[in-house]
C-alpha cells in the first residue's frame, strides 16, 4: 500500500506547553496521536512514551517477526496479527508509563489518550484509548470511526444528553480511560477495508472540540493536499480560541496492494465493515475519571 500523510501539532492559543505528541512512519504505514495529561511535565512524558513505544514495537516486529511476539503464531492470518501488534504496543506503552510514575512520584497521575492506525493488507487497523479520534472521509462523506471513552459520551449513549449539548458540557474533558494512568487498560480495536482515495484524520480533542464533522469533511476531503488540509484545520481551531493543544494527522490511501493476502475477513464488508473489540493485559478494565 502507498500512503501519503501529513501531521501537525500546535500549542494553541491558551496553553504554554504542548502535551500532545504524534508519530508518522510512512515506511511501515503507522500513525499515532497521543494527548498527554497530568501536568505539562507528566503529560509530555506520557504522550512521548506512547508514540515511541508503539513505533518501537511495530518496527521490531516488521524487522524481526519473532522479536516481540507473545503468542501471535496461533492467530493464523496476517490480518489478525496486525491488529494484535497495535494492542500489544499500547499495552506495553501503558505499563511503561505506569512504571515510570512508580519510580518518579512527582509524575504520578500522568497518562495519555492514544489513537494508533496501521495500514496493512489493504485494511486499516485502529486501536484507541480515550477521546482522541479517527475520522474517515470517503466519497464526500465523513464518519467518526472511533468512539470516545469519556464521561459525556457515556451520557450520550444513555440518552441523558444530546451531542449538541455535549460540545459545551462543563465535564467534556473528563475521560474514562487513559494509557498509563493504571497498569492496565481496555483497548478498543477496529479493522476496516480501505479504498483508494480514502483520507483518515487522527486528532486530539483540541481539534474535535472546536471543529465539527462537516468541517473536517470539507477541509480534509476538498483540500488539494494533506498538508493544506491539515493546516486549514489547525487555523480554524485556533481562530475559535485554540483553548487546548491541537494535533492531527491526515493519511491518504494512494495505492492498494495488488498482492494483499486473501483472507476470509476480506471477502465482504459484512464481515469486516467495522469489527470492534477490547483487550487487557491481565485483568478487567476499570474506569478512571481523569481530567486532562
Secondary structure, 3 states (H helix, E strand, C coil): CEEEEEEEEECCCCCCCCCEEEEEECCCCEEEEEEEECHHHHHHHHHHHHHHHHHHHHHHHHHCCCCCCCCHHHHCCHHHHHHHHHHHHHHHHHHHHHHHHHHCHHHCCCEEEEEEEEEECCEEEEEEECCCEEEEEECCEEEECCCCCEHHHHHHHCCCCCHHHHHCCCCCCEECCCECCCCCCCEEEEEEECCCCCEEEEECHHHHCCCCHHHHHHHHHHCCCHHHHHHHHHHHHHHCCCCCCEEEEEEEEEECCCCCCCCHHHHCHHHHCCEEEEECCCCCCCCCCEEC
